[in-house]
Amino acid sequence: QSSPIYWAEGLKGALLICHGMMDTNVNFQDTVRLVQRLIELAKENWEVAIYPVENHSFRTTSSWLDEYRRIFKLFETNLKGK
């Protein structure tokens, strides 16, 4: 039960899911299942970012920049001033 899908019901706060579609460590289908579960639970304040050419370790600069921009936005929106 290490999959995040088992913990989706208890999600509070913001969630950013970043996943490379070429990942051979964590199957992309696991992210699809988690997203579907969040939808079924009517959870709010979550976002998924899909990186079609990335593996488990991102390699392209554009993917890194996009991921870090999203992380920064999440921090600014949810943690700043708390």
Secondary structure, DSSP 4 states (H G I P E B T S, - for coil): --SGGGGGGG--S-EEEEEETT-SSS-HHHHHHHHHHHHHTT--SEEEEEETT--SS---HHHHHHHHHHHHHHHHHHTTT-
